[in-house]
Amino acid sequence: LSQILFKNPNEPPMVFHWFPFIGSTVTYGMDPPRFFKENRDKFGDTFTFILLGKKTTVAVGPAGNDFILNGKLKDVNAEEIYTVLTTPVFGKDVVYDCPNAKLMEQKKFMKIALTTEAFRSYVPIISGEVQSYFKKNADFKPKSGVIDLPKKMAEITIFTASHALQGSAVRSRFDETLAALYHDLDMGFTPINFMLHWAPLPWNRKRDHAQRTVASIYMDIIKDRRANGDAHEEHDMMKHLMNSTYKNGTPVPDHEVAHMMIALLMAGQHSSSSTSSWIMLRLAQNPEIMEELLQEQIRVLGADLPPLQYEDLAKLPLNQAIIKETLRIHAPIHSIMRAVKQPMPVPGTKYVIPPSHVLLAAPGVSASDPQYFPSPDTWDPHRWEVDSPNVPSIVRNGAVEEEEKIDYGYGLVSKGAGSPYLPFGAGRHRCIGEQFANVQLQTIVAETVRAFKFSNVDGSRNLIGTDYASLFSRPLEPAKIRYERRD
Ligand code: HEM
């Protein structure tokens, strides 16, 4: 009754709930996309629900994405929400443990390191890691077999990313100490840590120990590289960050380089690993697309399938479309949150969001809306073909107008205003890893289709469900598929 009687007409409608603190936490947590869609059908694009005692206002659709992701710094704040979770994992003075202006400078350092020249050197590194994984991993030794995919894709993702971005010295440590330490760090990256980040729980103690140990391993490598004049030929991120200087003239201190390295690997690992698992599960569900991918490579690169080069990736449109289409349906980040700092009128409505609320953007809702993507639940990479009507032109062409792009301090980025497809976010917190993720995923897919045929274990066209229990959505495990080696 109180929810009806004390309703403020200037606030968005509230999702009904029985218990004050819990509110809709459970229904949201079990299946966020379904929760968003059901409530959008009931209330429209803007509504509020209680998430762990906090009034959380969801704004979906292209206008909602724009309202939240392009919110002004005086109105919305990300670090207030994320810092309890990320600072114990990444470490001090980086990302959300510093003022936003400093994050923008750090993002600029990271983004500048990701040049075409760097990508050119990454493709052979990634190819080499994938090939050697398939050769050495015991589960891939037989001519055919059944594997639990997500664990394999997580390993392939971390080996390829660490080698390309962090250099061979860091990569070689992944075979021994670093893999276990990153696993402990990962345990600090779950929803439960939003509530219990401070508690002296065993996994928090492990997380803190792992953070200190990983940071000191990186700092030793940095010292070593500095002492030896950093003769590395590698175009890795560590080298670039070690030589970066803030606008006020301060060189980036070693502990910040180390913490940014952890942040980069953690930020990319979950999203890329989950995406690569979904791609492979979709290929097992659609074996004929896997054949088409191989034929595309044979047609474009030649029947002897020469070693992949960076330039080859742009010549393989179906290989690229696989990633776009998988991110459309399986975007790993389903909820993006901001604290509200000032009353914020929602354009085109009578609503004003007060500072006591949290805002939640869910770009996945518009990416699976039939208004923009016909038959949205069908995974169809061919919809990304140039003449297909199944992708809106704003998504295909991006923001063409110069004023649609904006510089928040880390280079020009598209505002994405009006786009229903934003798997990499928009605005000042937009992903700087998009191109790297694309290079990494496209190379992994191209190498995998050269090596294997995949199918569902039971020969069906079924797809495994989604696990929303971690902060990133990913396939429910075990997610087994059948592989057959190609000769
Ligand atoms: C931010 C998605 C891979 C580094 C973001 C955001 C999204 C996203 C949606 C915006 C978060 C927000 O607004 O709060 C993805 C997806 C990936 C991916 C779908 C892969 C498929 C990567 C990789 C890296 C990376 C590989 C590193 C090399 C970052 C960083 C930010 C970010 C540094 C900025 C956070 C901020 O400014 O608050 N990513 N990402 N991401 N991502 Fe990614």
Residues whose N, C-alpha, C, O or C-beta is under 5 A from the ligand:
A	BS01	HEM	L264 A267 G268 S271 S272 T275 P332 I333 I336 P423 F424 G425 R428 H429 R430 C431 I432 G433 F436 A437
